[in-house]
Structure formats: C-alpha cells, structure tokens
Amino acid sequence: MKKNLFMSLAAMFAMVVMFSSCAKLPEAEIANAKAAVEATKATEADRYVPAEYRALQDSLNVAMTEIETQNSKFALLRSYKKANVMLTNVVTLSNTVKENAAVRKEEVKNQAQQSLAEATTLVAEVKELITKAPKGKEGKEALEAIQNDLALVEASLAEVSTLINNGDYLTAVDKVKAAGEKAASLKAELEEAIAKKTRR
C-alpha cells in the first residue's frame, strides 16, 4: 500500500516537473520582443511609418495578453507555445518596420532637400523682381512689406537647413512647404505689379 502511494506521488511529481518545464514563462523572449519594439521606435518609425509602428505595438500587446491569459490558468494547464510564436513574430516584424522607416526617412530627406532648393530659387527670383518693381509712393510701401516678408521666408529657410542637418526631415518638409508657398505668393504679387506698370 505504501509502495503504491509512493509510486503515485512519484508519478504526480514527475508530471508536475514535466508540465512545469513545458510551461515556463518565456522571459527572454518577452525581453527580446520589448527591446525590438524600443529599438524600432529609436529609428523614429513612429513618425515615419506610424501605421506600421502601431501594428507592431499591437502585435506585442496581443502577445502579452496571451501570456496574461496563460498566467491566469492553473499551473499544469499553462502553455506559452502560442505566445512564443507571437513574440518571435514581433521581433521579425520589428526588423521589417525598421527597414521601412529608414527607406521612408530617406525619401522625406530627399523631398526636404529638393523643396529647400526650389524655395531658395524662388527667393532669388523674388529678389530679382524687386529690382524691377514700381518704385512710386504706393510701390515703395508695398516693396517694404514684400522685403520684410521675404526676410521672414529666408529666416525660415535657414531653419529648414538646420532641421535637415539635424535629421528632422518631417518638420523640415512642413516648414519648407509654408516658406515656399509664401515665396511663390510674393513672386506672383510682384509679377502682377510689374505687369500693371508695363501696361500703363
């Protein structure tokens, strides 16, 4: 009887050990997945590919929810196999998101540089037109206002150049767009004034 009881206890202990080893909390995998998401954010993926970065975060959250679900179960019934697969997918996905962020960042950088060059050309054209603009009393006041606006555009373009050098391409694109639009409107205003003068 004692022998049978001992055998039963030994069998149960062996089962507990077996289940425990199968259902060990994947701490290393969790740490790797979280580190991968953090490393992806460090590449500014949240700014350059926001939808992909959100999807990556969602994948990590789903994996963590699965782990919580398993943690809430009786120890012998826990299984982290599904969570392990999810966590591995998070790491794989993070690499893809990082690559896509780098590509997008380069595209935005090129866009910012091209827009800066175009806006700089516009500023030069505006300066050239200022020399041809009517210089009468009304014209003088209008020209002063245009020159003040142009000075603001140039200051803004200097900021854009600094932003590009600092790697903040998204902000640079927004700023250069506004500066370019202002320079274009100043050019149109001058061209109209010169055309009116010519028609007289």
GUSE-7865 format. One record per residue (C-alpha): residue in three letters; z, x, y; residue number from 1; chain. Coordinates in nm, 3 decimals, always signed. Layout:
BEGIN
{res: ala&z: Z&x: X&y: Y&n: NUM&chain: A};
...
This chain:
BEGIN
{res: met&z: +0.000&x: +0.000&y: +0.000&n: 1&chain: A};
{res: lys&z: +0.099&x: +0.279&y: +0.237&n: 2&chain: A};
{res: lys&z: -0.214&x: +0.466&y: +0.134&n: 3&chain: A};
{res: asn&z: -0.434&x: +0.162&y: +0.217&n: 4&chain: A};
{res: leu&z: -0.261&x: +0.115&y: +0.554&n: 5&chain: A};
{res: phe&z: -0.308&x: +0.483&y: +0.633&n: 6&chain: A};
{res: met&z: -0.677&x: +0.462&y: +0.533&n: 7&chain: A};
{res: ser&z: -0.727&x: +0.153&y: +0.755&n: 8&chain: A};
{res: leu&z: -0.559&x: +0.321&y: +1.051&n: 9&chain: A};
{res: ala&z: -0.765&x: +0.636&y: +0.994&n: 10&chain: A};
{res: ala&z: -1.086&x: +0.430&y: +0.981&n: 11&chain: A};
{res: met&z: -0.992&x: +0.244&y: +1.300&n: 12&chain: A};
{res: phe&z: -0.907&x: +0.570&y: +1.474&n: 13&chain: A};
{res: ala&z: -1.243&x: +0.717&y: +1.367&n: 14&chain: A};
{res: met&z: -1.421&x: +0.407&y: +1.506&n: 15&chain: A};
{res: val&z: -1.233&x: +0.434&y: +1.838&n: 16&chain: A};
{res: val&z: -1.327&x: +0.802&y: +1.866&n: 17&chain: A};
{res: met&z: -1.690&x: +0.720&y: +1.778&n: 18&chain: A};
{res: phe&z: -1.715&x: +0.438&y: +2.034&n: 19&chain: A};
{res: ser&z: -1.534&x: +0.637&y: +2.300&n: 20&chain: A};
{res: ser&z: -1.773&x: +0.927&y: +2.266&n: 21&chain: A};
{res: cys&z: -2.072&x: +0.692&y: +2.286&n: 22&chain: A};
{res: ala&z: -1.938&x: +0.509&y: +2.588&n: 23&chain: A};
{res: lys&z: -1.832&x: +0.795&y: +2.810&n: 24&chain: A};
{res: leu&z: -1.865&x: +0.731&y: +3.183&n: 25&chain: A};
{res: pro&z: -2.178&x: +0.922&y: +3.299&n: 26&chain: A};
{res: glu&z: -2.000&x: +1.106&y: +3.581&n: 27&chain: A};
{res: ala&z: -2.251&x: +1.393&y: +3.604&n: 28&chain: A};
{res: glu&z: -2.546&x: +1.151&y: +3.612&n: 29&chain: A};
{res: ile&z: -2.378&x: +0.944&y: +3.885&n: 30&chain: A};
{res: ala&z: -2.315&x: +1.257&y: +4.091&n: 31&chain: A};
{res: asn&z: -2.676&x: +1.374&y: +4.043&n: 32&chain: A};
{res: ala&z: -2.820&x: +1.036&y: +4.146&n: 33&chain: A};
{res: lys&z: -2.599&x: +1.013&y: +4.456&n: 34&chain: A};
{res: ala&z: -2.683&x: +1.372&y: +4.553&n: 35&chain: A};
{res: ala&z: -3.055&x: +1.298&y: +4.508&n: 36&chain: A};
{res: val&z: -3.031&x: +0.998&y: +4.743&n: 37&chain: A};
{res: glu&z: -2.841&x: +1.205&y: +5.001&n: 38&chain: A};
{res: ala&z: -3.098&x: +1.486&y: +4.977&n: 39&chain: A};
{res: thr&z: -3.373&x: +1.229&y: +5.030&n: 40&chain: A};
{res: lys&z: -3.202&x: +1.096&y: +5.342&n: 41&chain: A};
{res: ala&z: -3.173&x: +1.453&y: +5.472&n: 42&chain: A};
{res: thr&z: -3.556&x: +1.467&y: +5.479&n: 43&chain: A};
{res: glu&z: -3.545&x: +1.165&y: +5.718&n: 44&chain: A};
{res: ala&z: -3.705&x: +0.943&y: +5.455&n: 45&chain: A};
{res: asp&z: -3.501&x: +0.654&y: +5.600&n: 46&chain: A};
{res: arg&z: -3.704&x: +0.694&y: +5.924&n: 47&chain: A};
{res: tyr&z: -4.049&x: +0.794&y: +5.795&n: 48&chain: A};
{res: val&z: -4.072&x: +0.578&y: +5.480&n: 49&chain: A};
{res: pro&z: -3.794&x: +0.321&y: +5.539&n: 50&chain: A};
{res: ala&z: -3.916&x: +0.067&y: +5.280&n: 51&chain: A};
{res: glu&z: -3.930&x: +0.331&y: +5.005&n: 52&chain: A};
{res: tyr&z: -3.590&x: +0.468&y: +5.101&n: 53&chain: A};
{res: arg&z: -3.437&x: +0.117&y: +5.089&n: 54&chain: A};
{res: ala&z: -3.590&x: +0.069&y: +4.743&n: 55&chain: A};
{res: leu&z: -3.431&x: +0.398&y: +4.635&n: 56&chain: A};
{res: gln&z: -3.091&x: +0.287&y: +4.764&n: 57&chain: A};
{res: asp&z: -3.133&x: -0.047&y: +4.588&n: 58&chain: A};
{res: ser&z: -3.208&x: +0.136&y: +4.261&n: 59&chain: A};
{res: leu&z: -2.886&x: +0.335&y: +4.295&n: 60&chain: A};
{res: asn&z: -2.689&x: +0.018&y: +4.378&n: 61&chain: A};
{res: val&z: -2.826&x: -0.160&y: +4.071&n: 62&chain: A};
{res: ala&z: -2.729&x: +0.136&y: +3.852&n: 63&chain: A};
{res: met&z: -2.378&x: +0.141&y: +4.000&n: 64&chain: A};
{res: thr&z: -2.346&x: -0.235&y: +3.943&n: 65&chain: A};
{res: glu&z: -2.442&x: -0.182&y: +3.579&n: 66&chain: A};
{res: ile&z: -2.171&x: +0.084&y: +3.549&n: 67&chain: A};
{res: glu&z: -1.915&x: -0.152&y: +3.704&n: 68&chain: A};
{res: thr&z: -2.020&x: -0.419&y: +3.457&n: 69&chain: A};
{res: gln&z: -1.962&x: -0.181&y: +3.166&n: 70&chain: A};
{res: asn&z: -1.631&x: -0.061&y: +3.311&n: 71&chain: A};
{res: ser&z: -1.505&x: -0.420&y: +3.318&n: 72&chain: A};
{res: lys&z: -1.571&x: -0.458&y: +2.943&n: 73&chain: A};
{res: phe&z: -1.327&x: -0.379&y: +2.661&n: 74&chain: A};
{res: ala&z: -1.349&x: -0.003&y: +2.589&n: 75&chain: A};
{res: leu&z: -1.505&x: -0.044&y: +2.243&n: 76&chain: A};
{res: leu&z: -1.780&x: -0.267&y: +2.382&n: 77&chain: A};
{res: arg&z: -1.891&x: -0.043&y: +2.667&n: 78&chain: A};
{res: ser&z: -2.237&x: +0.116&y: +2.668&n: 79&chain: A};
{res: tyr&z: -2.375&x: +0.328&y: +2.951&n: 80&chain: A};
{res: lys&z: -2.721&x: +0.379&y: +2.797&n: 81&chain: A};
{res: lys&z: -2.891&x: +0.137&y: +3.037&n: 82&chain: A};
{res: ala&z: -2.706&x: +0.288&y: +3.335&n: 83&chain: A};
{res: asn&z: -2.807&x: +0.639&y: +3.227&n: 84&chain: A};
{res: val&z: -3.174&x: +0.540&y: +3.225&n: 85&chain: A};
{res: met&z: -3.133&x: +0.380&y: +3.569&n: 86&chain: A};
{res: leu&z: -2.961&x: +0.688&y: +3.710&n: 87&chain: A};
{res: thr&z: -3.236&x: +0.915&y: +3.574&n: 88&chain: A};
{res: asn&z: -3.495&x: +0.687&y: +3.738&n: 89&chain: A};
{res: val&z: -3.309&x: +0.717&y: +4.070&n: 90&chain: A};
{res: val&z: -3.345&x: +1.097&y: +4.059&n: 91&chain: A};
{res: thr&z: -3.715&x: +1.070&y: +3.970&n: 92&chain: A};
{res: leu&z: -3.778&x: +0.812&y: +4.241&n: 93&chain: A};
{res: ser&z: -3.593&x: +1.020&y: +4.500&n: 94&chain: A};
{res: asn&z: -3.837&x: +1.309&y: +4.441&n: 95&chain: A};
{res: thr&z: -4.134&x: +1.076&y: +4.500&n: 96&chain: A};
{res: val&z: -3.977&x: +0.933&y: +4.816&n: 97&chain: A};
{res: lys&z: -3.907&x: +1.285&y: +4.946&n: 98&chain: A};
{res: glu&z: -4.271&x: +1.385&y: +4.892&n: 99&chain: A};
{res: asn&z: -4.399&x: +1.068&y: +5.061&n: 100&chain: A};
{res: ala&z: -4.163&x: +1.121&y: +5.355&n: 101&chain: A};
{res: ala&z: -4.294&x: +1.477&y: +5.401&n: 102&chain: A};
{res: val&z: -4.656&x: +1.353&y: +5.399&n: 103&chain: A};
{res: arg&z: -4.579&x: +1.073&y: +5.648&n: 104&chain: A};
{res: lys&z: -4.383&x: +1.312&y: +5.871&n: 105&chain: A};
{res: glu&z: -4.684&x: +1.545&y: +5.885&n: 106&chain: A};
{res: glu&z: -4.912&x: +1.251&y: +5.973&n: 107&chain: A};
{res: val&z: -4.681&x: +1.142&y: +6.257&n: 108&chain: A};
{res: lys&z: -4.656&x: +1.503&y: +6.379&n: 109&chain: A};
{res: asn&z: -5.037&x: +1.527&y: +6.399&n: 110&chain: A};
{res: gln&z: -5.052&x: +1.189&y: +6.573&n: 111&chain: A};
{res: ala&z: -4.791&x: +1.301&y: +6.829&n: 112&chain: A};
{res: gln&z: -4.976&x: +1.628&y: +6.898&n: 113&chain: A};
{res: gln&z: -5.312&x: +1.454&y: +6.934&n: 114&chain: A};
{res: ser&z: -5.168&x: +1.186&y: +7.165&n: 115&chain: A};
{res: leu&z: -4.999&x: +1.456&y: +7.375&n: 116&chain: A};
{res: ala&z: -5.331&x: +1.640&y: +7.413&n: 117&chain: A};
{res: glu&z: -5.507&x: +1.315&y: +7.513&n: 118&chain: A};
{res: ala&z: -5.235&x: +1.224&y: +7.765&n: 119&chain: A};
{res: thr&z: -5.245&x: +1.576&y: +7.913&n: 120&chain: A};
{res: thr&z: -5.622&x: +1.541&y: +7.960&n: 121&chain: A};
{res: leu&z: -5.567&x: +1.205&y: +8.131&n: 122&chain: A};
{res: val&z: -5.315&x: +1.364&y: +8.370&n: 123&chain: A};
{res: ala&z: -5.572&x: +1.630&y: +8.462&n: 124&chain: A};
{res: glu&z: -5.832&x: +1.357&y: +8.523&n: 125&chain: A};
{res: val&z: -5.587&x: +1.165&y: +8.744&n: 126&chain: A};
{res: lys&z: -5.520&x: +1.481&y: +8.949&n: 127&chain: A};
{res: glu&z: -5.894&x: +1.531&y: +8.994&n: 128&chain: A};
{res: leu&z: -5.939&x: +1.169&y: +9.105&n: 129&chain: A};
{res: ile&z: -5.653&x: +1.204&y: +9.357&n: 130&chain: A};
{res: thr&z: -5.865&x: +1.462&y: +9.545&n: 131&chain: A};
{res: lys&z: -6.150&x: +1.207&y: +9.571&n: 132&chain: A};
{res: ala&z: -5.935&x: +0.905&y: +9.659&n: 133&chain: A};
{res: pro&z: -5.947&x: +0.741&y: +10.006&n: 134&chain: A};
{res: lys&z: -5.703&x: +0.908&y: +10.247&n: 135&chain: A};
{res: gly&z: -5.661&x: +0.636&y: +10.512&n: 136&chain: A};
{res: lys&z: -5.318&x: +0.497&y: +10.613&n: 137&chain: A};
{res: glu&z: -5.305&x: +0.248&y: +10.323&n: 138&chain: A};
{res: gly&z: -5.465&x: +0.501&y: +10.093&n: 139&chain: A};
{res: lys&z: -5.203&x: +0.762&y: +10.183&n: 140&chain: A};
{res: glu&z: -4.913&x: +0.535&y: +10.079&n: 141&chain: A};
{res: ala&z: -5.088&x: +0.436&y: +9.758&n: 142&chain: A};
{res: leu&z: -5.162&x: +0.801&y: +9.679&n: 143&chain: A};
{res: glu&z: -4.797&x: +0.899&y: +9.730&n: 144&chain: A};
{res: ala&z: -4.690&x: +0.624&y: +9.489&n: 145&chain: A};
{res: ile&z: -4.951&x: +0.741&y: +9.236&n: 146&chain: A};
{res: gln&z: -4.838&x: +1.104&y: +9.270&n: 147&chain: A};
{res: asn&z: -4.475&x: +1.001&y: +9.215&n: 148&chain: A};
{res: asp&z: -4.574&x: +0.805&y: +8.905&n: 149&chain: A};
{res: leu&z: -4.782&x: +1.098&y: +8.785&n: 150&chain: A};
{res: ala&z: -4.484&x: +1.333&y: +8.826&n: 151&chain: A};
{res: leu&z: -4.282&x: +1.098&y: +8.601&n: 152&chain: A};
{res: val&z: -4.563&x: +1.099&y: +8.344&n: 153&chain: A};
{res: glu&z: -4.570&x: +1.480&y: +8.345&n: 154&chain: A};
{res: ala&z: -4.191&x: +1.496&y: +8.303&n: 155&chain: A};
{res: ser&z: -4.222&x: +1.254&y: +8.014&n: 156&chain: A};
{res: leu&z: -4.493&x: +1.468&y: +7.851&n: 157&chain: A};
{res: ala&z: -4.268&x: +1.773&y: +7.882&n: 158&chain: A};
{res: glu&z: -4.001&x: +1.577&y: +7.693&n: 159&chain: A};
{res: val&z: -4.260&x: +1.484&y: +7.429&n: 160&chain: A};
{res: ser&z: -4.344&x: +1.851&y: +7.383&n: 161&chain: A};
{res: thr&z: -3.973&x: +1.930&y: +7.333&n: 162&chain: A};
{res: leu&z: -3.936&x: +1.642&y: +7.084&n: 163&chain: A};
{res: ile&z: -4.234&x: +1.772&y: +6.883&n: 164&chain: A};
{res: asn&z: -4.087&x: +2.124&y: +6.881&n: 165&chain: A};
{res: asn&z: -3.755&x: +1.978&y: +6.759&n: 166&chain: A};
{res: gly&z: -3.928&x: +1.784&y: +6.481&n: 167&chain: A};
{res: asp&z: -3.850&x: +1.436&y: +6.618&n: 168&chain: A};
{res: tyr&z: -4.207&x: +1.312&y: +6.578&n: 169&chain: A};
{res: leu&z: -4.138&x: +0.937&y: +6.571&n: 170&chain: A};
{res: thr&z: -3.961&x: +0.943&y: +6.909&n: 171&chain: A};
{res: ala&z: -4.237&x: +1.171&y: +7.042&n: 172&chain: A};
{res: val&z: -4.507&x: +0.922&y: +6.938&n: 173&chain: A};
{res: asp&z: -4.328&x: +0.633&y: +7.113&n: 174&chain: A};
{res: lys&z: -4.272&x: +0.835&y: +7.430&n: 175&chain: A};
{res: val&z: -4.623&x: +0.980&y: +7.449&n: 176&chain: A};
{res: lys&z: -4.775&x: +0.636&y: +7.397&n: 177&chain: A};
{res: ala&z: -4.591&x: +0.500&y: +7.701&n: 178&chain: A};
{res: ala&z: -4.683&x: +0.807&y: +7.909&n: 179&chain: A};
{res: gly&z: -5.049&x: +0.786&y: +7.803&n: 180&chain: A};
{res: glu&z: -5.066&x: +0.416&y: +7.895&n: 181&chain: A};
{res: lys&z: -4.917&x: +0.490&y: +8.239&n: 182&chain: A};
{res: ala&z: -5.162&x: +0.776&y: +8.299&n: 183&chain: A};
{res: ala&z: -5.453&x: +0.551&y: +8.195&n: 184&chain: A};
{res: ser&z: -5.341&x: +0.279&y: +8.439&n: 185&chain: A};
{res: leu&z: -5.315&x: +0.534&y: +8.722&n: 186&chain: A};
{res: lys&z: -5.665&x: +0.658&y: +8.640&n: 187&chain: A};
{res: ala&z: -5.802&x: +0.302&y: +8.646&n: 188&chain: A};
{res: glu&z: -5.629&x: +0.234&y: +8.980&n: 189&chain: A};
{res: leu&z: -5.782&x: +0.546&y: +9.137&n: 190&chain: A};
{res: glu&z: -6.126&x: +0.477&y: +8.997&n: 191&chain: A};
{res: glu&z: -6.113&x: +0.128&y: +9.145&n: 192&chain: A};
{res: ala&z: -6.007&x: +0.262&y: +9.488&n: 193&chain: A};
{res: ile&z: -6.283&x: +0.525&y: +9.482&n: 194&chain: A};
{res: ala&z: -6.541&x: +0.265&y: +9.377&n: 195&chain: A};
{res: lys&z: -6.438&x: +0.037&y: +9.669&n: 196&chain: A};
{res: lys&z: -6.470&x: +0.330&y: +9.911&n: 197&chain: A};
{res: thr&z: -6.818&x: +0.412&y: +9.775&n: 198&chain: A};
{res: arg&z: -6.935&x: +0.050&y: +9.812&n: 199&chain: A};
{res: arg&z: -6.842&x: +0.039&y: +10.182&n: 200&chain: A};
